[in-house]
């Protein structure tokens, strides 16, 4: 069975603080893909990153970074020096090869000025 | 510009009426999906289609119907059999194993 857990329902930080969003996944497959999406107040989900199960290299894109650890089945997302525009709901998702997406419940991030 | 369009953005209907939500993509993706999102909740899969003229039920298909007559179009009909149709509906498309791209969504309110 596939499952994605985002234990943090809501997080509030003050602008310029760093914040990490946790994602833990469950799968029995050896080939799978992990994703992060951002859903701003407008509602549209915006794709942020995809990672496949064979690539455990961490990735940095500007203020965003992702830490993929197969040993703990985690794919955490860190925003450095957060900004008000980062306020959104963030979803972690898992896709086994050839199957549909499974989304986590989401984490609502509020960045206060 | 390539992308996914959903129309209308807001839709209001009376209880007992069927309503069809539009989803069009020009990304040349084979697969298309419909999700439902309720306030404060995650996404739940309604229907998906891997190729034209074929579609499968997702986790919450009851009360919904779809068609896939063209690669670029995947309309969703919310029927009167859907007991709680008020929700935010998101359409997405993807290529094989890769990420899904989402449309802007349609907020349906049924009174």
Contacts between the chains, C-beta under 8 A, distances in Angstrom:
chain1	res1	chain2	res2	distance
A	33	B	97	6.2
A	33	B	98	7.5
A	33	B	99	7.9
A	35	B	99	5.7
A	37	B	102	7.8
A	42	B	104	7.1
A	43	B	88	6.2
A	43	B	90	7.7
A	43	B	104	6.6
A	43	B	105	4.5
A	43	B	107	7.6
A	44	B	90	7.9
A	44	B	102	5.7
A	44	B	103	6.9
A	44	B	104	4.6
A	44	B	105	6.1
A	45	B	43	8.0
A	45	B	90	6.7
A	45	B	92	7.7
A	45	B	102	4.1
A	46	B	102	7.7
A	47	B	99	4.9
A	47	B	100	7.5
A	47	B	101	6.4
A	47	B	102	7.9
A	50	B	98	6.6
A	50	B	99	5.0
A	91	B	42	6.8
A	91	B	43	7.2
A	95	B	97	6.8
A	97	B	97	5.9
A	98	B	97	7.2
A	100	B	33	7.7
A	100	B	45	6.2
A	100	B	48	6.4
A	100	B	58	7.4
A	101	B	33	7.9
A	101	B	45	7.6
A	101	B	100	6.2
A	103	B	42	5.1
A	103	B	43	4.7
A	104	B	42	6.5
A	105	B	41	7.1
A	105	B	42	4.4
A	106	B	41	8.0
A	106	B	42	5.4
